[in-house]
Amino acid sequence: MLSCCLNIEKCVYCDLARFYYCESSATSLMPLFHQPFLSMVLFSSIEYWPDPQRGIKEAYRVVKPGGLACLIGPVHPTFWLSRFFADMWMLFPTEEEYIEWFTKAGFEDVKLKRIGPKWYRGVRRHGLIMGCSVTGVKRASGDSPLQLGPKAEDVEEPVNLLAFLFRFAIGTICASYYVLVPIYMWIKDQVVPKGQPI
């Protein structure tokens, strides 16, 4: 699994019996788990975090010295319509933000690799950049040197039903756009001869 985020083209067999799976808040990863991880993969979840820097700081805390953290997530679009829907829907960080968050948390050797479907043929003008994988190595032991203030969002606070329904409706419209663009690009890939720009 970790090899997949480091080298997307060459996934190798992993002994899944050695993997530990848990479901937890990104800002308080396994408070009861006392053994740090050698590696950690956070996949397609950052877009839901209210405070990404806090989540990456927490990832730093639970990784062993010499260990690697890998985060795979979406990237902020460049085309105005894609950007509009992304900003209305959820968090789509820029590539620079990913690198900054990892560096501020204390990770070293931070690397970013762009990822996307092969049928895009490297085209990015539609602005819907599928995502990236970011990796960083924890060299020092202990917690992250980054000091943060109070949490940005309290999940215990009751949700306003009207606000929830509005956000749900907007989210559904925006999600539809993000389903249609990759389908459109796939159709173009099937129609336009290979070797020609799409």
PESUL-V972088 format. One record per residue. N is the residue number from 0. RES is the residue in one small letter. PSI is psi in whole degrees, -180 to 180 (999 if undefined). NEAR is the number of other ideal C-beta (glycine too) atoms within 12 Angstrom. D_FIRST is the distance of its C-alpha to the first C-alpha in Angstrom with 1 decimal. Layout:
{{N/RES/PSI/NEAR/D_FIRST} {N/RES/PSI/NEAR/D_FIRST}}
This chain:
{{0/m/-46/24/0.0} {1/l/-37/29/3.8} {2/s/-29/19/5.4} {3/c/-38/22/5.2} {4/c/-22/33/7.1} {5/l/-35/27/9.1} {6/n/90/17/10.1} {7/i/-35/21/10.0} {8/e/-25/12/12.3} {9/k/90/10/10.7} {10/c/135/13/7.4} {11/v/162/12/7.9} {12/y/137/10/8.1} {13/c/144/15/6.7} {14/d/98/8/9.5} {15/l/-19/10/8.7} {16/a/-21/7/12.2} {17/r/-6/13/11.4} {18/f/143/15/9.4} {19/y/121/20/12.0} {20/y/134/15/12.1} {21/c/155/17/15.1} {22/e/124/9/16.8} {23/s/167/20/19.0} {24/s/140/22/20.9} {25/a/-26/36/19.3} {26/t/-3/31/22.5} {27/s/71/21/22.6} {28/l/116/29/19.3} {29/m/67/23/20.1} {30/p/-22/13/23.7} {31/l/-8/10/24.2} {32/f/121/17/21.2} {33/h/-13/9/22.7} {34/q/119/12/20.0} {35/p/159/25/18.1} {36/f/147/31/14.3} {37/l/-36/21/13.3} {38/s/153/30/10.3} {39/m/135/40/10.0} {40/v/123/30/8.2} {41/l/110/40/11.0} {42/f/124/24/10.5} {43/s/52/22/13.8} {44/s/-21/27/16.1} {45/i/-28/36/18.1} {46/e/-13/30/20.6} {47/y/-6/23/21.8} {48/w/132/31/22.3} {49/p/-23/22/26.0} {50/d/83/25/25.6} {51/p/-40/36/22.4} {52/q/-39/32/23.8} {53/r/-40/30/24.1} {54/g/-41/40/20.6} {55/i/-35/44/19.3} {56/k/-41/34/22.0} {57/e/-37/36/20.7} {58/a/-39/44/17.1} {59/y/-41/42/19.0} {60/r/-39/36/21.0} {61/v/3/36/18.2} {62/v/139/41/16.4} {63/k/155/22/18.1} {64/p/133/21/20.1} {65/g/-7/18/18.3} {66/g/169/29/15.0} {67/l/137/33/12.8} {68/a/139/45/12.3} {69/c/129/41/10.5} {70/l/130/46/12.1} {71/i/124/32/11.9} {72/g/177/39/15.3} {73/p/164/37/18.5} {74/v/144/35/21.2} {75/h/129/31/24.9} {76/p/161/31/26.7} {77/t/-28/20/29.6} {78/f/139/19/31.8} {79/w/-41/14/34.3} {80/l/-42/20/33.7} {81/s/-41/31/29.9} {82/r/-41/23/30.4} {83/f/-50/21/33.0} {84/f/-38/30/30.8} {85/a/-44/32/27.8} {86/d/-29/20/30.2} {87/m/-29/23/31.7} {88/w/-64/27/28.5} {89/m/-170/25/26.1} {90/l/123/29/24.6} {91/f/92/33/23.4} {92/p/157/32/23.3} {93/t/163/24/24.3} {94/e/-37/28/22.3} {95/e/-37/16/24.8} {96/e/-43/25/24.3} {97/y/-50/41/20.6} {98/i/-43/26/21.6} {99/e/-44/21/24.6} {100/w/-44/39/22.8} {101/f/-45/42/20.4} {102/t/-46/26/23.4} {103/k/-34/24/25.7} {104/a/-17/36/23.4} {105/g/-3/31/23.6} {106/f/148/38/20.5} {107/e/170/24/21.3} {108/d/44/20/20.0} {109/v/127/31/18.9} {110/k/144/25/17.6} {111/l/135/32/17.2} {112/k/128/25/16.0} {113/r/140/22/17.4} {114/i/154/29/15.6} {115/g/168/27/17.4} {116/p/147/22/18.3} {117/k/-26/17/19.9} {118/w/-8/22/23.1} {119/y/-21/26/23.8} {120/r/32/22/24.7} {121/g/0/18/24.2} {122/v/134/27/26.9} {123/r/3/22/26.8} {124/r/-24/20/30.4} {125/h/-12/28/29.7} {126/g/-9/27/28.1} {127/l/84/35/25.1} {128/i/117/34/22.4} {129/m/-37/32/19.2} {130/g/-169/34/17.2} {131/c/162/33/15.5} {132/s/135/37/12.7} {133/v/131/43/14.4} {134/t/151/35/13.5} {135/g/149/37/16.1} {136/v/136/28/16.9} {137/k/114/36/19.1} {138/r/-45/20/21.9} {139/a/159/19/24.5} {140/s/163/16/24.5} {141/g/-170/15/25.5} {142/d/167/20/25.3} {143/s/143/30/25.1} {144/p/-11/19/28.5} {145/l/130/23/28.5} {146/q/129/13/31.1} {147/l/155/23/30.9} {148/g/-160/9/33.6} {149/p/160/11/33.5} {150/k/146/21/30.8} {151/a/-31/17/31.4} {152/e/136/19/31.1} {153/d/113/13/32.2} {154/v/-12/16/30.4} {155/e/-17/8/33.2} {156/e/136/11/35.7} {157/p/146/9/37.0} {158/v/135/15/36.0} {159/n/119/10/38.8} {160/l/-42/10/38.8} {161/l/-44/10/40.4} {162/a/-40/13/37.9} {163/f/-46/13/35.0} {164/l/-39/13/36.4} {165/f/-48/15/37.0} {166/r/-36/19/33.5} {167/f/-45/16/32.2} {168/a/-47/16/34.5} {169/i/-43/21/33.6} {170/g/-38/21/29.8} {171/t/-43/17/30.4} {172/i/-47/18/32.3} {173/c/-41/28/29.8} {174/a/-36/20/26.9} {175/s/-43/16/29.0} {176/y/-43/27/29.4} {177/y/-13/33/25.7} {178/v/-38/16/25.3} {179/l/-38/19/28.3} {180/v/-49/32/27.5} {181/p/-34/25/24.4} {182/i/-44/17/26.5} {183/y/-45/22/29.4} {184/m/-35/31/27.3} {185/w/-43/21/26.0} {186/i/-44/14/29.7} {187/k/-40/23/30.8} {188/d/-35/24/28.3} {189/q/-32/14/29.8} {190/v/-45/13/33.4} {191/v/129/16/33.5} {192/p/145/11/33.7} {193/k/145/13/30.9} {194/g/-13/8/31.8} {195/q/146/11/33.7} {196/p/148/13/32.6} {197/i/999/23/31.8}}
